[in-house]
Amino acid sequence: MATTYITTPIYYVNDRPHIGHCYTTLVADVLARFHRLAGDDVLMLTGTDEHAEKVIDRAREAGVGVREWADRNAQAFRDAFTLMGFSNDDFVRTSEDRHKTRASRYIQQLVDSGDIYLGDYVGWYDPGQEEYVTESVAKAHDYKSPVSGKPLEKRTEKNYFFRLSAYEQRLAEHIEKHPTFIRPEARRNEVLGRLRQGLQDVPVSRAVRDGDDADWGIRMPNDPGHRVYVWIEALCNYLSVVDTPERGHYWPASIHLLAKDILWFHAVVWPAMLLGMGRPLPRCVYAHAYFVAEGRKMSKSLGNFIEIDQLRAYGSRFSIDAVRWYLATRGPLGATDADFSYANFVDIYNAELANGLGNCASRVVNMVQKYFEGVTPNARDATVHGGVDWPSLTESHTRAAREAINAVDLFSAGHNAMAIVTAVDGYINTTEPFRLAKRVTGPDDPAHADLALILYNCAEALRIAALLFLPFMPAKSAAVLDMIGAIIPEPGGLDDHTSWRGKFGLKPGTPMQKGQGLFMRVEADEPAPKA
């Protein structure tokens, strides 16, 4: 049994969740669900980052205490993730003692080793991102934020620093030696390019501001006048959650999933901190691109940001599983951004879900209802029929889907499942069971045996496809399995359950039942759902 530890970033509680938060967590969820089916010992972690200055500021603007503000928005994330059907095993909040205690211990260790020291810092600060940028980056962007475009602030501070420069060579060697440590490749090249420019020590603390909540955040060891910089502290969550006797075997993390804007902290600063603490590095840091909306970059000012309420509206109209399928298979996992377009959503929904999986399941079950009194037909075991070698075809697509999951290629993983559905539809069109049924004269007629074989093969192939769809669309896939009388697998059952006519294959005489339409076709001119 392999150990698989999957993390998302922990999300700021300065505002409500949106499509970006849901997308990263969905990728983690699909990976986690697939690995559980395959028998891995899985831990999927997500949560909220609560000690930022901007969280304190937003609470003050709202006229509530920072704890109340954090509680409110942390719950909004929990609610959003429940809506999306995520199966995270833990949800960490950085305001929890279990995190604060261990993060403080890690900082103390780096202070004791001399990796963290007190010094003066003068530099360009981006208030919106709560980070300093180098002189070269500031100059390249006309001394404005590379993210928001707002003016940078020139700041002089007495801070504690982490000796990031001391780990430049070791980090470069590790990245060169492990090609899949940073993915996709474009992000790896980006980090290596910046490393070649040299590393500077980075601030790890901020002086406590007048009026700040005295108990909010983590203070520097032996210096309560300094609060640990939120990004340094937040990174520790990945380790703090598993740094226990019960969970210690999960480290190092299998994959840190995140968006490209926070790559540097995860691919350089965090690994350097781990090296300083003598801890193994995560096996992969995967930084995906962004969603845009209808071809335009999302922004609050444009009013086109896709918030959780809009995803809820799409879920109400099309089903949450349809939203999951679209995001997971059309999302920006590579180096380029992806467009969340209503027209494209409808095209994919109709082609792959309504006309694809949904229609295929209805065709098969309806024919079994009509020609075999609604029970799985007793068919001879013919491995090749109608030009299709079903055991080889389903085994090939199952293997390819697993390989795609290991490569974090959700499009390929999902479409290997869809390829089985397409094969079933093609097989029906070739063998024409609806025409064959008209020639059947009785149960002893060879045509009756052929009809039984065709419909059994269709249902058995559909069963295996539904298993591969489970990580993407858990509710709808379970509905398909229920329609054909198949067993929903327990964790660890993927190999046995995807075996053609194996231990968990469809049994003759098992009742099938018509379900409600899985995915109702949508006309292209129907208006988009409104939040």
N, C-alpha and C positions, 0 to 999 in steps of 0.2 A: 504493500500500500504506500503510494507516494504521498508526501506532505505538500500541500499547496496553500500558500498564504497570499491572498490577493487584497490589495488596499486601493482605496480611492483617496484623493486629497480630503482633508477635513475642511468643511466649507464655512466661510465667514457668516456669522449671525447678524451682520449689519443690515441684511435685507432678506427677502423671501427667496425660495428656490426658483430656478429657471431651467431652461432646456439644457444648458451646459452642465449644471449639476446632475440633472437626471441622465444625460447621455453617458458621462463618465461612469456613473454608478450602474447604469444598465450594462455597459460593457463588462464591468466587474461581475455583475449578476449572471450574465450569460456564461462567462467563463466558469464561475463558481458552480453553477448548476450542472454544466457539462462534466466538470471534474468530479463532482459528487456522484453523478451517474456512472462514471468510469471507475469509481471505487476509491478515489483519493480521499485523504484526511484533509478536509478543506476548512479554512477560516477566511471569511470575507469580512473586511473591516471598512466601515465608513464612519462619519461623525461630523462634529462641528468645531470650528476654531473660534474661540470666544474672547481672547485677551487682547485683541487689537485696539489701538487708540481710536480707530474709526467706530468701533462698537460702542465705546464709552461716549463718543461724540453723538452718535445716532440716538442712543438712549437719552442723552441730555436734551436733544432736539425734540424727542417724543414726550418729554416730561415724565419719564419713568426711571426707576432705578436700573442700573446696568444688569443686575441679576434678573429682574423681571423681563427686560428686553431680550436677554440671551435665552431665557426659558421660553419666551413666546416664539422666537424664531427657530430655536432648536426643535420645538414641537412642530413647527411648520415643515421642517425638513423631514422629520419622522413621518408626518402625514403624507407628504409628497411621495416618499419612498414606499409607503404602504399602498398608496394609489397605484404606483407603477409596478407593484408586485415584486419588489426586490427582496432577496432572501439573505440579506446580510446577517452574519452570526453575531455581530457586535456593533454597537453605535457608541463611539467615545465622544465625550465632551471634555475639552481641555480644562474646564472649570472643576472637573471631578478630582477628588483627592488621589485616586489611583494613578492619574496622569501627573498631577503636580508633584507628588512625592518623588516619583521616579525621575521625572524630567529635572528636578532640582538636583537629584543625585548625579545625573549625567553631567550637568553643568559644573558641579563641584569637582567631579573627576577631572574635567578639562582644565579647571582652575588649578587644581593640585599639580597637574602635570606640566603646567606652564603654557599650555596651548591657548589659554585665555588670559589676557593681561589688560591692565588699565592704561589708557592713552588718550590723546587728543585727536579728534577727527574733524576735518574741514572738507565739505563736499556738497554735491548737488543731491537734494532730497526730493523724492516724488511723494507728496502727501497722499495721493490717491492710492498708490500701490504700497505705501509704507516701506519704501526701500530707497537706498542711495543708488545712484547710477554713476558710472565712471565719467571722467572728464570727456573722453572720446565719444561716448554715447550721448552725453548731454550736448556736446557741440554739434554732433551729427543731426540732432533733432532741434537745433536752434534753441537749446536750453528749455525745451518743453518736454513734457512727459511722452515717452514713446508709446504709451498706452492711451492716455486720455487727451493728450495735446495741451494740457494746462501747464502754466509756467512752473518750472522747477524752483525750489527754494535753496539758496546758499546757506548752509548751516555749519556752525562750529559747535562741537559737543565734546565733552569729556565722557568717553564711553569705554566699556570693556570691549576688547577685540578678540577674535579667534584667528589663530595663525594659519589661515588658509594657504598662504604662500608656502608654508613648510611642506605641503602635500601635493604641490604641483606635479612633480616628477612621478610620484607613486600613482596619482590619479591618471595621468596620461598613459603610463604603462599598463594600468588595469584596463582602460578603455581600449587600447590597441590590442591587448591580449584577448579580450572578451568582446568579439564583434556584436554580440546581441545584448550587451549590457545596457546600451542606450538605443532605443528604437523609436520610430523607424530610422532608416539609415541617414536621411537628411538631417534629423535632429542630432544624431551622433556626429556627423560632419560639422554641424554648427557648434557643438560643444568643443570639439577638437580645435576648431578654428579660434575660438576664444581662448582656449588654454594656451595656444601658441603665442598669444599676446602677453602672457604672464598673469599670475594671480596676485591679488592684493589681499591683505588681511581685511576681515569684514567685521563691522560692529555687531555685538551680540547683546547690547543693552541700551536702554533709554533712561534718562533721568525721569523720575516720577514727577508729573506735572501737578501744579497746584489745583486742588479741586477734584483730582482723580480719586476714584474709590480706593481706599487704603488696602482693601483685601482683594482687589482684582488683579489677577496676573501672578507671575512668579518673580520674586525678588532675587537679585544676585546674592550668592552666598556671602555672608558677612558684610553686605553693603545694601541695606534696605532702601537707600535713596535711589537705587537703580532697578528698574524692572527689566527682566530678560526680554529682548527683542522678540516680537510675536512669532516671526518666521523661524527663528532658531528653536524656540520652545515648541512650536507646533510640529516641527519635523520629528520631534522625539516621540510623538504619539504612536508611530508605527512600531517602535520598540517597546514603549511603556506598556502597551496593552498585552504584549506577549511575554514580558520579562517576569514570568512567574514560574514556579515549579510545574504547574499544570500545562502551561502553554509554551514553555521555553523551546520545545522542539519545532515550533513554527518558524523560528528565525534561522537563517535569513529569509526575508520576504521573497516569494517567487516573482512577484511583479508589483511595482508601484504604477498605477494608472493615474494620469493627470493630463491637463491641457498644456499646450506648448508654452504659455506665458510664464509658467512656474518651473520650467525645465531646469534652469540653472541651479536653483536651490536644491532640487532633488537629485540632479546628476553630478553636482560638484560639491556644494556646501555640505549636504547631508552625508555623502560618502566620506568626505574628509573628516567630519565629526566622528563617524563610526571608526575610521582608521585610528583617530586619536584615542578612542575608547577601547581599541583592541577588539572590535566586533567585526564579524563577517559582513561583507557588503551584500545588498539585495542582488538577486540574480538578473533582474531586468527593470529598467526605468522606461516606461512607455509613455510618450507625450504625443497625444493626438492633436489635430487641428481644430478649427472652430466650425460651428454652424453659422451660416448667414441666412437671412430671411428674404425669400422672393428675390434673390440675387443681390441683396444689399446687406452691408455689414449691420449687425444689430447694435442699437444704441438706445438709451433712454430718451435722448433728445429727439430721435426720429420716431419714437413711439412704436417701434416694430420689434421690441424685445419679446421673445416667446416665453411667457411666464408659465408657471404650473397650471394656472387657471385655463390657459389655452390648450395645454395638453389634456387637461381634464375634459374640456369640451370635445376635443377630437376623440377621446376615449368613449365618451357618452354616445357619440354618433357612430363610430366605427369599431369600438371595443379597444380596451387598453392593450390587448395583445396585438392588434393591428398597429398601434402606435409603437409598441416595442419592436415589432418586425421592421417597420420602416426605419426607425432610428438606428437599430442595430446593424441592418444590412446596407443602409445608405448613408451612414454617419461618417464623419471625417477622421477615420482611423489612420489614414496616411498623412502625407506632408501637406496636402492641399485642403482648403476648406470645402465644406459640403453645404448645399442649398436645401433648406427646409421650404419646399414649395408646395402649395396646396394642389396645384395641377399635377405635379409629379407624384404626390402622395396618392391622389385618386387613381392615377395610371397604375402605380405599383399595387395598390390595394385591389383594384379590379382584376388585373392580369394574374397576380400571384396568389391572392387570397380568395377573392370571390369566384373567379373563373378557374383558378388553379386548385388549391387544397380543398376549399369548400365544395366546389362543384364535383371534384373527383370523389370525395367522401360520400356525397349525396347519390351520385350515380351508382357507386358500388353497393351501398346499403339498399337503395331502392330496388336494384335488380335482384339482390338476395331476397328481399321481402317479396318480390313479385314471383320469382321462379323457384324459390326454395323455402317458402313459408317462414321467412325471416330468421332462419338458422344457418350457421356456417355449413356449407355443403361438404359432403364426404367425398373428397377428391383424391384421385390417385396421385402419387408423388412423381411428377414429371419435372425434372429440374430445368429442362429446356422446352419451351413451348411458344408458338407464335413468333419465333425468331428471337426470343429473349431467354437468356440464361439467368433466371431470377436469383438463385443463390449468389452467383458471381457478381451480378449487378448490384444487389443490395449490400453485399460485403464490401465491394469496391467503394461505394459511396459512403458507407459507414467509416471505413478506414480513412478516406479522404477528409471527411468531416472532422475526425479526431485530429488529424495532422493539421488541418486549418485552425482548429481551436488552439493547438499548441503554438501555432505561428501568430496568434491573435489576428486571424483573418476571418472576421465574422461573416463577411459577404460570402466567401467560399464555403464556410461551414454550413450556413443556412441554405445555400443553393445546391449543395449536395443532397440535402433533404428534399428540396424542391425538384431536383432531377429525377428522383424516384417517382414523385407524383406525375411528372411529365411522361415518364416511361409507362406508368399505368394508363394514362389517357391515350397514349399512342398504341398500346397493346389492345385496349378496348376498340379503338378505331380499326385496328388490323383484324382482330378476331371477330368483331361484330356479334357479341353474345345476344344482343336484342334480336338479330336476324336468326341466329342459330336456334334460339328458343322457339321460334315459330315452326321449326322442323321436328321438334322433339315429339315423339309419339307416346312415350311412357318412360318409366324409371329404368327399364332395361335397354332402352335405345342408346347406342353409342354416342349419339348427339347429346344425350342427357349427361353422360360422363364427361364429354368435352366441355359442356356448359358449366358443370360443377368445377372442373379444373380451372377454367378461365376466371370464374368469380372467386374461387379460393385464392388463386395467385394474386388477383387484384387486391383482395382484402389483406392478405399476408404482407404484401409489399407496402400497402398503406399503413399497416401497423408499424412497420420498421421506420417508415418516413416520419410517422407521428412521434416516435421515440426521439428522433433526431431534431424534431421541431420543439420538443419540450423545453429546452433551455431558453428558447426565444419566445415561445407562446405557451406558457404552462397551462393556462385555462383552456384554450381552444384545442391544444394537443390532447389534453386529458379528455375533452369532449369527444374527439375523434376515436380515441381508444375505447371510450365508453360505448359509442355507437356500434363498434364492431365486436364488442364483447372481449376486448383484450385487457390484460393486466397492466396497471401502471407500475413501473418498476420501483423497487426500493433502491436507495443509494448503493452503488457497487454492482448493479445488475445489468449494465449496458451490454457487455459481451454476451451473456446468456440470452438476454431479451432480443438482441438483434440477430441472433442465429436463425437462419431460414428454417421454418418448420421444426425448430428445436424445442427445448423444454417448455418455453413460454410461447411457442407458436400457437396460432389459432386452432382450436379443437373442433372437429365436426360436431354439429348439434348445438353449438353455443349460440344463444339468441343474439341477434342483432336488432337494434332499434333505431328508428328514424329519430333524429334529433331536430331541434329547431335549426333553421338556416345558420350555418356557422358565420358566414360573411355575406351580407346582402349587397348586391351590386349597386353602385352609386353612379348616377348620371353625371357626365362631365360638367354640365351647366348648373348643377346644384351649388348653392353658395357655400362658402367655407364655414365651419362651425365658429361661433362667436363665444368668447369667454363670458 
